[in-house]
Amino acid sequence: MVREVTSYRLYGQIMSQPDEIERVLNAEEPIPAAAELLGGAQRVFCVGTGTSTNAARTGASMLRAAGADAVEWAAYDFALYGPELREGDSAIVYSHSGRKRYSRDTLARLHDAKVPTVWVASTEAEANEADVIIRTVARETSSAFTVSHTTAMLLTARIAGRIRAGSVGDLSAVPAAVKEAVGLEGEMKALAEEWYPFESLIGVGAGPHEVSAHEVAIKVAEAARMRCRGYAAEQFLHGPQAQVRRGDPLMVFAGAGAALERSVTVAQFGLDVGLPVAWVSPVQGPLGSTWLEVADVGEQLAPIVEIIPGQWLAAHLAALQDVDADNFRRDEFGTAYEKYGL
């Protein structure tokens, strides 16, 4: 049996992204206050959990482009093993739900150390410990977060652009690019139909595109319940490539930047050993790969756009697998989940 992909709450959330991206691009959020707090710091910590860790990775990249000394942290590591905090530090913490344990512990640690903090979260999430609160969207009803992720990245781009004008590219180009990417659903459905018989998928990206490889791994795993791994391009070539089996689909995220040559190398390796290769990029990839063309918004903004084909892949794989893409596998693992908290 194959489910109707439109029955998932995830489907509506993916479809909502063009309108929500347009909205948050112009929303009256405290962007100037966040830019002042982060832009004037000696060190900036970008912190999150799960998909929000990927938002933190992109956020750190954007803030570095704007001139900040920014580095990403997983909330668990920051809360328990993080650096000694000192005067001149600041932080931006991502947590869509606002309820994740170690994101809250991170906020508390920053608050106790009197480190100025920006909190990026849903419209319902509260955080009295934060100095500046940036709102994304209403809390998502599917556990596979999509629109909260893309809007969080765009809001961070607004902050970076406020710190240094033009540092991350032309933000006004993003809504149209997102709309085009959402329009790739048909291509992604066809790709899912080719790929769903396989046991394992691989995502690869380099530079600012690496985060998309990690994010597609999360989306495919939690929505479709299929094994999927994400790698940095160079890391993939130095060991993990040896584990692939002929037929393992490979999804490469790339752009017209410094990492293009190595990204082509990864895709060509996949083709040479018999892997089906999808190339998500504004520039054409190696002959034999399936080109999923996305608009060129520059490398810093690319993660907002290029992950959308990955979201569609996860949704359509879930439908083909006849599993619930929205419930974090609580229908099977609920009793186990009750024994620990997120």
C-alpha positions as CSV (number, residue, x, y, z in Angstrom):
1,M,0.0,0.0,0.0
2,V,1.2,3.5,-0.8
3,R,0.0,6.5,1.2
4,E,-1.2,9.8,-0.3
5,V,1.7,12.2,0.4
6,T,-0.9,15.0,0.7
7,S,-2.2,13.3,3.9
8,Y,0.9,14.2,5.8
9,R,1.1,17.3,7.8
10,L,4.6,17.4,6.6
11,Y,3.2,18.0,3.1
12,G,1.4,21.2,4.1
13,Q,4.5,22.5,5.9
14,I,6.7,22.0,2.9
15,M,4.1,23.8,0.7
16,S,3.9,26.7,3.2
17,Q,7.5,27.7,2.7
18,P,7.2,30.2,-0.1
19,D,4.6,32.3,1.8
20,E,6.4,32.0,5.1
21,I,9.8,32.9,3.6
22,E,8.2,35.9,2.0
23,R,6.6,36.9,5.3
24,V,9.7,36.5,7.5
25,L,11.8,38.4,5.0
26,N,9.8,41.5,5.8
27,A,8.6,40.6,9.3
28,E,9.1,43.3,12.0
29,E,11.4,41.2,14.2
30,P,14.2,42.7,16.4
31,I,16.8,42.2,13.7
32,P,18.7,45.4,14.5
33,A,19.0,44.5,18.2
34,A,20.2,41.0,17.4
35,A,22.8,42.3,14.9
36,E,24.1,44.8,17.5
37,L,24.4,42.0,20.1
38,L,26.1,39.5,17.8
39,G,28.1,41.9,15.6
40,G,29.8,43.6,18.5
41,A,30.9,40.4,20.3
42,Q,34.4,39.0,20.4
43,R,33.0,35.4,20.1
44,V,29.6,34.2,18.9
45,F,28.3,30.7,19.8
46,C,25.6,29.3,17.5
47,V,23.8,26.4,19.3
48,G,21.0,24.0,18.5
49,T,19.8,20.4,18.7
50,G,18.8,18.1,15.7
51,T,17.6,20.2,12.8
52,S,18.4,23.2,14.9
53,T,22.0,22.1,15.0
54,N,22.0,22.4,11.2
55,A,20.4,25.9,11.5
56,A,23.3,26.7,13.9
57,R,25.9,25.5,11.4
58,T,24.4,27.7,8.7
59,G,24.0,30.6,11.1
60,A,27.7,30.4,12.1
61,S,28.7,30.4,8.4
62,M,26.6,33.4,7.7
63,L,27.8,35.3,10.7
64,R,31.4,34.5,9.8
65,A,30.7,36.0,6.3
66,A,29.5,39.1,8.1
67,G,32.8,39.3,10.0
68,A,31.9,37.7,13.3
69,D,34.1,35.1,15.1
70,A,31.2,32.5,15.1
71,V,31.3,28.8,15.7
72,E,28.5,26.2,15.9
73,W,27.9,23.9,18.9
74,A,25.4,21.0,19.5
75,A,23.4,22.1,22.5
76,Y,24.2,18.9,24.5
77,D,27.9,19.5,24.1
78,F,27.6,23.2,24.9
79,A,25.5,22.7,28.0
80,L,27.8,20.0,29.5
81,Y,31.2,20.5,27.9
82,G,31.1,24.0,26.4
83,P,33.9,26.6,26.5
84,E,34.6,28.8,29.5
85,L,32.4,31.8,29.0
86,R,33.9,35.3,29.3
87,E,33.1,38.9,28.9
88,G,32.7,39.8,25.2
89,D,30.9,36.5,24.3
90,S,27.5,36.3,22.8
91,A,25.3,33.5,21.5
92,I,22.4,32.7,19.2
93,V,20.3,29.6,20.2
94,Y,17.9,27.8,17.9
95,S,15.1,25.7,19.2
96,H,11.8,25.6,17.2
97,S,9.7,24.0,19.9
98,G,11.5,25.8,22.7
99,R,11.2,22.7,24.8
100,K,14.4,20.7,24.1
101,R,16.2,19.9,27.4
102,Y,19.7,20.8,26.4
103,S,18.7,23.9,24.5
104,R,17.0,25.1,27.6
105,D,20.1,24.1,29.7
106,T,22.3,26.1,27.2
107,L,20.1,29.2,27.7
108,A,20.4,28.8,31.5
109,R,24.1,28.5,31.3
110,L,24.4,31.6,29.1
111,H,22.1,33.5,31.4
112,D,24.0,32.5,34.5
113,A,27.2,33.7,32.9
114,K,25.6,37.0,31.8
115,V,26.3,36.2,28.1
116,P,24.0,38.2,25.8
117,T,21.8,35.8,23.9
118,V,19.5,35.7,20.9
119,W,16.8,33.1,20.9
120,V,15.4,31.9,17.5
121,A,12.2,29.9,18.0
122,S,8.5,29.4,17.1
123,T,5.9,32.0,17.8
124,E,4.8,30.1,20.9
125,A,8.1,29.4,22.5
126,E,9.1,31.5,25.5
127,A,12.6,32.2,26.9
128,N,12.9,34.7,29.7
129,E,16.7,34.0,29.8
130,A,17.2,35.5,26.3
131,D,18.0,39.1,25.6
132,V,16.5,39.1,22.1
133,I,13.8,36.8,20.7
134,I,13.4,36.2,17.0
135,R,10.2,34.4,15.9
136,T,10.0,32.0,13.0
137,V,6.6,30.3,12.4
138,A,3.9,28.7,14.4
139,R,5.0,25.4,16.0
140,E,5.0,22.7,13.4
141,T,2.6,19.9,13.7
142,S,4.8,17.3,12.0
143,S,7.8,16.1,13.9
144,A,9.8,16.4,10.6
145,F,10.6,20.1,10.9
146,T,10.9,22.0,7.5
147,V,9.5,25.5,7.4
148,S,10.8,26.3,10.8
149,H,14.3,25.4,9.6
150,T,14.3,27.4,6.4
151,T,12.7,30.5,8.1
152,A,15.3,30.3,10.9
153,M,18.1,30.3,8.4
154,L,16.6,33.3,6.5
155,L,16.1,35.3,9.7
156,T,19.8,34.6,10.5
157,A,20.7,35.9,7.1
158,R,18.8,39.1,7.9
159,I,20.9,39.5,11.0
160,A,24.2,38.9,9.1
161,G,23.1,41.3,6.4
162,R,22.4,43.9,9.1
163,I,25.9,43.4,10.6
164,R,27.5,43.8,7.2
165,A,25.4,44.8,4.2
166,G,25.5,42.3,1.4
167,S,27.7,39.8,3.2
168,V,25.5,36.8,2.6
169,G,24.0,37.8,-0.8
170,D,20.7,39.2,-2.1
171,L,18.0,38.2,0.4
172,S,15.3,39.5,-1.9
173,A,16.1,36.6,-4.3
174,V,15.2,33.9,-1.8
175,P,11.4,33.8,-1.9
176,A,11.3,33.2,-5.7
177,A,14.0,30.6,-5.4
178,V,12.1,28.8,-2.6
179,K,9.0,28.8,-4.7
180,E,10.9,27.2,-7.6
181,A,12.4,24.6,-5.3
182,V,8.9,23.7,-4.0
183,G,7.9,23.3,-7.6
184,L,10.3,20.4,-7.9
185,E,7.9,18.0,-6.2
186,G,7.2,16.0,-9.4
187,E,10.9,15.4,-10.0
188,M,11.4,14.3,-6.4
189,K,8.4,12.0,-6.5
190,A,9.9,10.3,-9.6
191,L,13.3,10.1,-7.9
192,A,11.7,8.6,-4.7
193,E,10.1,5.9,-6.8
194,E,13.5,5.0,-8.2
195,W,15.2,5.1,-4.9
196,Y,12.8,3.6,-2.3
197,P,13.8,-0.1,-2.9
198,F,17.3,0.7,-1.7
199,E,18.3,0.2,1.9
200,S,20.5,3.2,2.4
201,L,21.0,6.8,1.1
202,I,23.9,9.1,1.3
203,G,24.0,12.9,1.3
204,V,27.2,14.9,0.6
205,G,28.0,18.6,0.6
206,A,31.1,20.8,0.9
207,G,31.5,24.2,2.5
208,P,28.2,26.0,3.1
209,H,26.5,23.0,1.4
210,E,27.6,20.4,3.9
211,V,24.7,21.3,6.2
212,S,22.2,20.2,3.6
213,A,23.8,16.8,3.5
214,H,23.3,16.4,7.3
215,E,19.8,17.8,7.1
216,V,18.6,15.5,4.3
217,A,19.9,12.6,6.4
218,I,17.7,13.7,9.3
219,K,14.7,14.2,7.2
220,V,14.9,10.9,5.4
221,A,15.6,9.0,8.6
222,E,12.8,10.5,10.7
223,A,10.1,10.8,8.0
224,A,10.7,7.7,5.8
225,R,12.5,5.6,8.5
226,M,15.3,4.8,6.0
227,R,19.0,4.8,6.8
228,C,20.6,7.9,5.5
229,R,24.0,9.4,6.3
230,G,25.3,12.9,5.7
231,Y,29.0,13.7,5.1
232,A,31.3,16.6,4.3
233,A,32.7,15.9,0.8
234,E,36.3,15.6,1.8
235,Q,35.4,13.5,4.8
236,F,33.4,11.2,2.6
237,L,36.4,10.6,0.3
238,H,38.7,9.7,3.2
239,G,37.1,6.5,4.4
240,P,33.2,6.5,4.4
241,Q,33.3,6.0,0.6
242,A,34.6,2.5,1.1
243,Q,31.4,1.3,2.7
244,V,29.0,2.1,-0.1
245,R,27.3,-0.6,-2.0
246,R,26.5,-0.5,-5.7
247,G,23.0,1.0,-5.9
248,D,23.2,3.2,-2.8
249,P,21.8,6.5,-4.0
250,L,24.0,9.6,-3.6
251,M,22.6,13.1,-3.2
252,V,25.2,15.8,-3.7
253,F,24.6,19.5,-2.8
254,A,26.8,21.9,-4.6
255,G,27.2,25.5,-5.9
256,A,29.4,27.6,-8.1
257,G,32.0,28.3,-5.4
258,A,35.4,27.0,-4.1
259,A,34.0,23.6,-3.3
260,L,32.6,22.9,-6.8
261,E,35.6,20.9,-8.0
262,R,35.6,18.6,-5.0
263,S,31.8,18.2,-5.1
264,V,32.1,17.1,-8.8
265,T,34.8,14.6,-7.7
266,V,32.4,13.0,-5.2
267,A,29.5,12.8,-7.7
268,Q,31.8,11.3,-10.3
269,F,33.1,8.7,-7.8
270,G,29.5,7.7,-7.2
271,L,28.8,7.3,-10.9
272,D,32.1,5.4,-11.4
273,V,31.2,2.8,-8.8
274,G,27.6,2.4,-10.0
275,L,25.6,4.6,-7.6
276,P,22.6,6.6,-8.7
277,V,23.6,10.2,-8.2
278,A,21.3,13.3,-7.8
279,W,23.0,16.6,-8.2
280,V,21.3,19.5,-6.4
281,S,22.8,22.7,-7.6
282,P,22.3,25.8,-9.9
283,V,25.1,24.5,-12.1
284,Q,25.1,21.3,-14.1
285,G,26.8,18.3,-12.6
286,P,28.7,15.3,-14.1
287,L,27.2,13.5,-17.1
288,G,25.0,10.7,-15.8
289,S,23.8,12.4,-12.7
290,T,20.2,13.6,-12.2
291,W,20.3,17.3,-12.2
292,L,17.9,18.9,-9.7
293,E,18.3,22.5,-10.7
294,V,17.8,25.1,-8.0
295,A,18.1,28.9,-8.4
296,D,21.5,30.5,-7.7
297,V,21.2,32.6,-4.6
298,G,24.8,32.4,-3.7
299,E,26.5,29.9,-1.4
300,Q,25.6,31.5,1.9
301,L,21.9,31.4,1.2
302,A,21.9,28.1,-0.8
303,P,21.0,25.9,2.3
304,I,17.7,27.7,2.5
305,V,16.8,26.6,-1.1
306,E,18.6,23.4,-1.8
307,I,17.2,21.4,1.2
308,I,13.7,21.6,-0.2
309,P,14.2,18.9,-2.8
310,G,15.5,16.8,0.1
311,Q,12.4,17.5,2.1
312,W,10.3,16.3,-0.8
313,L,12.4,13.2,-1.2
314,A,11.8,12.3,2.5
315,A,8.0,12.9,2.2
316,H,7.6,10.8,-1.0
317,L,9.9,8.0,0.4
318,A,7.7,7.9,3.5
319,A,4.5,7.6,1.3
320,L,6.1,4.8,-0.7
321,Q,7.2,3.0,2.5
322,D,3.6,3.4,3.9
323,V,4.8,4.9,7.1
324,D,3.7,8.0,9.1
325,A,6.1,10.8,8.3
326,D,4.7,13.0,11.0
327,N,5.0,11.0,14.3
328,F,8.7,10.4,14.9
329,R,8.0,6.6,14.8
330,R,6.0,6.8,18.0
331,D,3.6,4.2,16.6
332,E,6.3,1.6,17.0
333,F,8.8,3.1,19.5
334,G,6.5,5.1,21.8
335,T,7.1,2.9,24.9
336,A,10.9,3.2,24.5
337,Y,10.6,7.0,24.0
338,E,8.7,7.3,27.2
339,K,11.8,6.2,29.1
340,Y,13.9,9.3,28.2
341,G,13.1,12.9,27.5
342,L,14.2,15.2,24.6
